[in-house]
Each structure stands twice: as structure tokens, then as C-alpha cells.
Amino acid sequence: MKIGIPKEIKDNENRVGMTPAGVSELIKHGHTVYVQHTAGEGSGFSDEKYVEVGAEILPTIEDVYAQSEMIVKVKEPIEPEYALIRKGQVVFTYFHFASDRPLTDAMLKSGATCIAYETVQKADRSLPLLAPMSEVAGRMAAQNGAYYLQKTKGGKGKLIGGVPGVKAAKVLVLGGGTVGEAAARVAAGMGADVTITDISLPRLRQLEMELPANVHTLYSSTHNIIKELPDTDIVIGSVLVPGDATPKLITRDMLKLMEPGTVLVDVAIDQGGCFETSHATTHTDPVYTIDGIVHYAVANIPGAVPNTSTTALTHATLGYAVALADKGWKKAVEDDPALAKGVNMVDGKVTFEAVAKVWDLPYTPLEEVL
């Protein structure tokens, strides 16, 4: 198969779809890999590193899309890429269709087979291709929350861990999944007083046992969240409904319960965000303030640490990419139910039910297109 790795063009997105080590593995399986010129530089991987393992460097993004049967990338295609994607082409990346109608419409029009990292799901409900970036984003959410809590950045002027004789900042983490656990662990390590919420009591019991003593668990309800907000300094939103739009756990009215300079970090922004007042921001312009509350809602948080992120992502995606290339996408998803859940669109049809529901589009079960 001919596989293309284009350069990411989203604002400050320095990750790349695959490391040279991953490309080497695909080539060992007999596939041809095209890498766009300088695609890996932001992650610390030069063109020479790709050439050394047998990749072919192409000068433009147009060349990569035109010559490739499968595209492997990191972030969802953005408008300049829409016209480059064609019928029958496989695109393997993060899509987050439930938060982006123009992207949804463009990919339906293209007729491509869209396989979304974020909805590949194993029988135990784990999300193997979302997990590594969730771990990065959760850790960075705590770091960024602490950074914007500084007075010079619009926050309350509190040190997240406090000092002897002065209380630590209070951090509220909404959602006890991979992002939430990582955020709570890092915030606790920085010395914060952390509360983590979830609607699953078994998960709360597990977190209670595994996380440090300065992390407290709380059942997630509107009543409980409202009680926490008045003296919370940082709120990290890490709620996820795979492939679906995120519920809004903090409304505009609830901002009034918080002190000015409180920081909201919305890690769920890729799926629409879990704060009513959230809108996607970029690494270039990461924050804005509403009613005195600082909002950080960068949609590609792991892009700030691309070497770590690209390496971790390749470790997770490579086995699936090899299967898609070796077998073709239809046989690969027939053989692997987890990968089958990643198929969101085929030939202009929505094959992931949650995406169809969000945008009121016809839903076609995957079995009907296989």
C-alpha cells in the first residue's frame, strides 16, 4: 500500500503522524511511505531520518495526498486539506466529528473512509489510541492551570502547591478517565488540594486507592459541582463520551459562583467542551476571560510537546496502521472489532451512530458497507 504522512497545518501543531521508527516498520512490511518535506521537524525528526529508513520525501502536501492510498496523520483535516481527500482514500487520524459540522460535511462529500483514532475501542471500553494523548493532555492541563493561576497571567495569584503556612490551591477535576487521572496525579504532585469527580462509583473507589492522599473523590452531580466551585481555584474538564458531543457540566450562570481569576481548563474541547462558555483556542492565543474567569481551551494541547506526543502516539497507532496496510481496511476491521469502532464514515455514509445523531444525519451500520 502507498501510505502518506503529510505535514500538520493546524496552528502550532508540531506533531507528525508517525516517527521514523514507525515508518521503518511499515516499509519492512513491503509498503511505500511518502513523507512531506519537513513534516517531522517540529517533533525533532529530520527528513534525513525518514530517508534512512526508506521513506520517500515529497515536496508538497498536495503530492502526499495525490500519491497515497492511506493518509496517516495526527489532527483532523482542516479546510485547505478538504479538496485533497478523495473517494476511496483511507484517512486514519483524530477526527472529532461531533464538534465540527463543516469537517463532517466535507468528509462525507469526499467519499473517503474515515477511521478515527478517538473511537477505536476495545471490549473493555478502553480507548487505546486516545489514551496516550489523553495522558499527555491531562498532565499538561494541570501544568497550564497552574501557569494561568499566576496574577500576571490573569489568575488569582496563587501558587498551586502553596508554601508552609499558606494553603495550597484547590483543583477540581471533572471526569475520572485517563485525562482526569493524569491531571489529578500531576496537580497532586505539585502539592495542590485535588478533588476528582466521576459518575462511576467503582471508578471512584479505584481512584481513591491509587491516587495520592491529597486527592479526594466526589460523585459527579450538578449539586456537588456547584458546592465545590466557590473556593476552587482551577477546574479541569476531562469528560468524554466516545465520539459524541460532551455534556456541559458548568453553565454560564455557574461562573458567578467562582472567584475572579479562577482558571477553567477544558480538555474536552475537541468534542465540543464541557463548559458552556468554552470555545476552541490555539497555542498562539490560548486563553480568554468571561465574567472574570480565565478559560484555557486549546484543542491540541499535546502539540506543545510534540517529541513526546508523536512517539507515544506512534507506539499506539502503529499496529493498527500495519493491519490496515497489510490487509486493506475492510479485512482489517472485520478481523478487529476495536478497529471497526473507529470507522466513522465510508463512501459518503456515516457509520458511527453518535456522529449521525449529533448532526441529525442518516446512520448506516458498518456491516452494511463491508
C-alpha positions in Angstrom: 0.0 0.0 0.0 1.1 3.6 -0.6 0.9 5.5 2.7 1.2 9.2 3.1 2.3 11.3 6.1 1.5 15.0 5.5 2.8 17.9 7.5 0.3 19.1 10.0 -1.0 22.6 9.3 -3.2 23.3 12.3 -2.0 26.3 14.4 1.2 25.3 16.2 0.6 21.6 15.6 4.2 20.3 15.7 3.3 16.6 15.9 3.6 14.3 12.9 1.6 11.2 12.1 4.5 8.7 12.6 8.1 8.6 13.8 10.9 7.2 11.5 10.8 4.0 13.6 7.1 3.6 12.7 7.7 4.3 9.1 10.5 1.7 9.1 8.1 -0.9 10.3 5.6 -0.2 7.5 8.4 -0.4 4.9 9.5 -3.7 6.4 6.0 -5.0 5.6 6.5 -4.1 2.0 4.6 -0.8 1.9 5.7 2.5 0.3 5.7 5.5 2.6 5.6 9.1 1.4 6.5 11.8 4.0 6.0 15.5 3.2 9.2 17.6 3.3 9.9 18.9 6.9 6.8 17.1 8.3 8.7 15.7 11.2 10.9 18.6 12.0 8.6 20.0 14.7 8.9 16.8 16.6 12.6 16.5 16.2 12.7 14.1 13.2 14.5 15.4 10.2 13.8 14.4 6.6 17.1 12.5 6.6 15.9 10.2 9.4 12.9 9.2 7.3 15.1 8.7 4.2 17.4 6.5 6.2 14.6 4.0 6.9 13.4 4.0 3.3 10.7 6.7 3.1 10.3 8.9 0.0 10.2 12.7 0.7 7.7 14.6 -1.3 7.8 18.4 -1.6 4.2 19.4 -1.0 1.1 18.3 0.9 -0.7 18.1 -2.5 1.8 15.5 -3.6 1.4 13.4 -0.5 -2.4 13.2 -0.7 -2.4 12.6 -4.5 0.0 9.7 -4.4 -1.3 7.9 -1.2 -4.0 5.3 -0.7 -3.9 5.8 3.0 -3.2 9.0 4.9 -1.8 8.7 8.5 -1.8 12.0 10.4 -2.5 13.5 13.9 -5.2 16.1 13.8 -8.4 16.3 11.8 -8.0 17.7 8.2 -8.7 21.5 8.1 -10.2 23.4 5.2 -7.2 23.7 2.9 -7.0 19.8 3.0 -10.6 19.1 2.3 -10.3 19.2 -1.5 -7.2 16.9 -1.4 -9.0 14.0 0.1 -10.7 11.7 -2.5 -13.2 8.9 -2.8 -11.9 5.6 -1.6 -8.9 7.0 0.2 -8.4 5.9 3.8 -7.7 8.7 6.3 -6.5 7.5 9.7 -6.3 10.3 12.3 -8.2 12.1 15.1 -11.4 13.5 13.6 -13.8 14.5 16.5 -16.7 14.9 14.0 -19.2 15.5 16.8 -17.8 19.0 17.3 -17.3 20.1 13.7 -20.1 20.1 11.2 -18.1 21.6 8.3 -15.5 18.8 8.6 -18.3 16.3 8.8 -19.9 17.6 5.6 -16.5 17.8 3.8 -15.5 14.3 4.6 -19.0 12.9 3.6 -18.6 14.8 0.3 -15.1 13.4 -0.3 -16.3 9.8 -0.1 -13.2 8.8 1.9 -13.0 6.1 4.5 -12.5 8.0 7.8 -11.1 6.0 10.7 -11.0 8.0 13.8 -8.4 7.3 16.5 -10.6 8.5 19.2 -13.4 5.9 18.7 -11.2 2.8 18.3 -12.5 1.0 21.4 -11.7 -2.4 22.9 -14.2 -4.8 24.5 -13.2 -3.4 28.0 -14.3 0.1 26.8 -10.7 1.3 26.8 -9.7 3.7 24.0 -6.1 2.6 23.0 -5.5 5.4 20.5 -6.9 8.2 22.6 -5.2 7.1 25.8 -1.6 8.3 25.1 -2.7 11.8 24.1 -5.1 11.9 27.0 -2.2 11.1 29.3 -0.2 14.0 27.8 -3.2 16.4 27.8 -4.1 15.6 31.4 -0.6 16.2 32.7 -0.3 19.4 30.8 -3.8 20.6 31.9 -2.5 20.7 35.5 0.7 22.5 34.4 -1.2 25.0 32.3 -3.8 25.6 35.0 -1.0 26.4 37.5 0.6 28.7 35.0 -2.5 30.7 34.3 -3.3 30.9 38.0 -0.5 33.4 38.2 -1.7 37.0 38.6 0.4 38.1 35.7 -1.5 35.7 33.5 -5.0 36.7 34.7 -5.4 34.3 37.6 -5.8 34.7 41.3 -2.1 35.0 42.0 -1.9 31.7 43.9 0.9 29.2 43.9 -0.7 25.8 43.2 1.2 24.0 45.9 1.2 26.8 48.5 4.1 27.1 51.0 4.4 26.2 54.6 1.8 28.2 56.5 -0.2 29.0 53.3 -2.8 26.6 51.9 -2.3 25.0 48.5 -4.6 25.9 45.7 -7.8 23.8 45.2 -8.2 21.9 42.0 -11.4 20.3 40.8 -11.1 17.7 38.1 -14.3 16.8 36.3 -14.1 13.2 35.0 -12.1 10.3 36.3 -10.9 8.8 33.0 -7.4 8.8 31.6 -7.2 12.6 31.3 -8.7 13.2 34.7 -6.5 10.7 36.5 -3.3 12.2 34.8 -4.4 15.7 35.7 -5.2 14.8 39.3 -1.9 13.0 39.7 0.2 15.9 38.4 -1.8 18.5 40.3 -1.3 16.4 43.5 2.4 16.0 42.8 2.6 19.8 42.6 1.1 20.0 46.1 -2.5 21.0 45.2 -5.6 20.1 47.2 -7.4 18.0 44.5 -10.9 16.7 44.1 -11.8 14.4 41.2 -15.4 13.6 40.2 -17.0 10.8 38.2 -20.4 9.1 37.8 -18.9 5.6 38.3 -18.6 4.5 41.9 -16.3 1.6 41.0 -14.0 4.1 39.2 -14.1 6.4 42.2 -13.1 3.6 44.5 -10.2 2.7 42.2 -9.0 6.3 42.1 -9.3 6.6 45.9 -7.0 3.6 46.3 -4.5 4.6 43.6 -4.1 8.4 43.8 -2.1 10.3 46.4 -3.6 11.2 49.8 -4.2 14.8 48.7 -6.7 13.7 46.1 -10.3 13.3 47.2 -13.1 11.7 45.2 -16.6 13.0 44.8 -19.6 11.7 42.9 -20.3 13.9 39.9 -23.6 15.7 40.1 -24.7 19.3 39.4 -25.3 19.8 43.1 -21.9 18.6 44.2 -20.1 20.6 41.5 -21.9 23.7 42.5 -20.9 23.2 46.1 -17.2 22.9 45.1 -17.0 26.0 42.8 -16.9 28.9 45.3 -13.5 28.0 46.7 -12.0 26.2 43.8 -9.0 27.8 42.0 -8.6 25.6 38.9 -11.3 23.5 37.2 -10.1 20.9 34.7 -12.8 19.5 32.4 -11.9 16.0 31.3 -15.3 14.4 30.4 -15.6 12.1 27.4 -18.5 10.4 25.7 -16.6 8.5 22.9 -17.4 10.0 19.5 -20.3 12.1 20.9 -20.7 15.7 22.0 -19.5 16.5 25.5 -22.2 17.4 28.1 -21.9 20.9 29.5 -21.1 20.5 33.3 -20.5 24.1 34.0 -23.0 26.7 32.7 -22.6 30.4 32.1 -24.6 31.1 35.3 -22.3 28.9 37.3 -19.3 31.2 36.5 -20.8 33.7 39.0 -20.2 31.2 41.8 -16.5 31.3 41.3 -14.0 34.0 42.4 -12.5 36.2 39.7 -9.2 34.7 38.4 -10.4 31.1 38.7 -8.9 29.1 35.8 -11.0 26.7 33.7 -9.0 24.2 31.5 -11.3 22.5 29.0 -9.5 19.4 27.8 -12.8 18.2 26.3 -12.8 21.0 23.8 -12.1 18.6 20.9 -15.6 17.1 21.4 -17.2 20.5 21.9 -16.1 21.2 25.5 -17.7 20.6 28.9 -18.1 24.3 29.9 -20.9 26.2 28.3 -18.6 29.2 27.8 -15.8 27.3 26.1 -14.7 27.8 22.5 -11.6 26.4 21.0 -8.4 28.4 21.3 -4.9 27.9 19.9 -1.4 27.8 21.3 -0.9 31.2 19.7 -3.8 32.7 21.6 -4.7 30.2 24.3 -6.9 32.0 26.8 -9.8 34.4 27.1 -11.8 35.7 30.1 -15.5 35.7 30.6 -17.1 37.2 33.8 -13.6 37.3 35.3 -13.0 33.6 34.8 -9.9 32.6 32.7 -10.7 30.0 30.1 -7.9 27.8 28.5 -9.4 25.7 25.7 -6.5 24.8 23.3 -7.8 22.0 21.0 -4.4 20.3 20.5 -2.7 20.6 23.9 -0.2 17.7 23.3 1.1 19.6 20.2 3.2 21.7 22.6 5.3 18.7 23.5 5.5 17.1 20.0 8.5 14.8 20.5 6.9 13.1 23.5 3.5 13.1 21.9 4.5 11.8 18.4 6.5 9.0 19.9 3.7 7.9 22.3 1.1 8.2 19.5 3.1 6.1 17.1 3.5 3.4 19.7 -0.3 3.2 20.0 -1.3 3.5 16.3 1.4 1.5 14.6 -0.1 -1.9 15.0 -3.4 -0.7 13.6 -1.7 1.1 10.7 0.2 -2.0 9.8 -3.0 -4.1 9.9 -4.8 -1.6 7.6 -1.9 -1.6 5.2 -1.3 -5.3 5.2 -5.0 -6.4 4.9 -6.8 -3.4 3.4 -9.2 -1.6 5.6 -12.2 -3.9 5.1 -10.4 -7.1 6.2 -8.6 -5.3 9.0 -11.8 -4.1 10.6 -13.6 -7.4 10.0 -10.7 -9.0 12.0 -10.6 -6.5 14.8 -13.8 -5.3 16.4 -11.9 -2.5 18.2 -10.7 -1.0 14.9 -14.1 -1.4 13.4 -15.5 1.0 16.0 -13.0 3.6 14.6 -14.7 3.6 11.2 -16.8 6.8 11.3 -17.5 7.3 7.5 -17.4 5.2 4.3 -18.2 6.5 0.8 -20.4 9.4 2.0 -22.2 7.4 4.7 -22.0 7.9 8.4 -21.2 4.6 10.1 -20.7 5.8 13.7 -24.1 6.3 15.3 -23.2 9.1 17.7 -22.0 11.3 14.9 -25.2 10.7 12.9 -27.3 11.7 16.0 -25.4 14.8 16.8 -25.8 16.2 13.3 -29.2 14.6 12.5 -27.7 12.6 9.6 -28.7 9.2 8.3 -26.9 6.4 10.0 -25.6 3.3 8.1 -24.3 0.4 10.2 -20.8 -0.5 9.2 -21.9 -4.1 8.4 -23.9 -2.7 5.5 -20.9 -1.2 3.8 -18.5 -4.1 4.4 
